[in-house]
Amino acid sequence: MEPKLEVTMDEYLPLRDVVFKTLRQAILRGELKPGERLMEIKLANKLGVSRTPIREAIRKLELEGLVLMIPRRGAEVAEITEKSLRDVLEVRKSLEELAVQLACDRMTKEGLEELKHAAKDFEASLDSEDVTKIAEVDVVYHDIIYQSTDNQKLIQLLNNFREQMYRYRVEYLKRKECYPQLLEEHEAIIQAIAKGSKATASEIMGQHIENQAVAVTDLLRHK
């Protein structure tokens, strides 16, 4: 099935950056699959641009580790490996544990209500067959926790890391059998924040991330 690639023009960004953003999102959302070849002419025709911004975007994607250059074959989407998964989730676990601890002290009543609403939206989204849509709703839930920390450096780190986390989040959410556990964890995190229980909130958040690592590793091993 052909990926539905479409360039959304931005008057504040050069064309090469718009193309880069488009291809990056397509990879992170799984529209361009691991191992899929990135043919410059084909992508240029698909996006309605010349080959130059495509070539520049591919170079930047290679620097981010999302694309590999294979001798005599060209560029292709990098595979998701256990090592890359572990590297990403180790950092995410530490950052999110810190965020939820700060949230226990700093989240307002309004923020808590917003978090509860986001948890309900996430539960409702699970009826969708669109995994990327479910992932986006999950991002909203975690973003509320990030914002409640009132720590701009931490928020910036988490936001910079968001795209790398997104690829693994989508993989995890392909496993519907994990949904009941996810819902329980979301609710338990809310209860811990409401009580201001840092140790409990941090433990649950850490397990929340660990469960994702286990599930995605299992998927990788059985592909």
Salt bridges, closest charged atoms under 4 A:
GLU2 OE2 - LYS42 NZ 3.35
ASP17 OD1 - LYS60 NZ 3.50
GLU40 OE1 - ARG51 NH2 3.25
GLU40 OE1 - ARG55 NH2 3.23
GLU64 OE1 - ARG24 NE 2.61
GLU76 OE1 - ARG73 NE 2.77
GLU82 OE2 - ARG221 NE 2.97
ASP87 OD2 - LYS83 NZ 2.71
GLU96 OE2 - ARG92 NE 2.88
GLU96 OE1 - HIS142 ND1 2.89
GLU97 OE2 - LYS93 NZ 3.15
ASP105 OD2 - LYS198 NZ 2.71
GLU113 OE2 - LYS116 NZ 3.49
ASP121 OD2 - HIS117 NE2 3.43
GLU129 OE2 - LYS176 NZ 3.15
GLU136 OE2 - ARG29 NH1 2.41
ASP138 OD1 - HIS142 NE2 3.74
ASP138 OD2 - ARG169 NE 2.76
ASP138 OD1 - HIS186 NE2 3.24
ASP143 OD2 - ARG162 NH1 2.92
GLU171 OE2 - LYS174 NZ 2.90
GLU171 OE1 - LYS223 NZ 3.68
GLU177 OE2 - ARG175 NE 2.75
GLU185 OE1 - HIS208 ND1 2.51
ASP218 OD2 - ARG175 NH1 2.86
ASP218 OD1 - HIS222 ND1 3.21
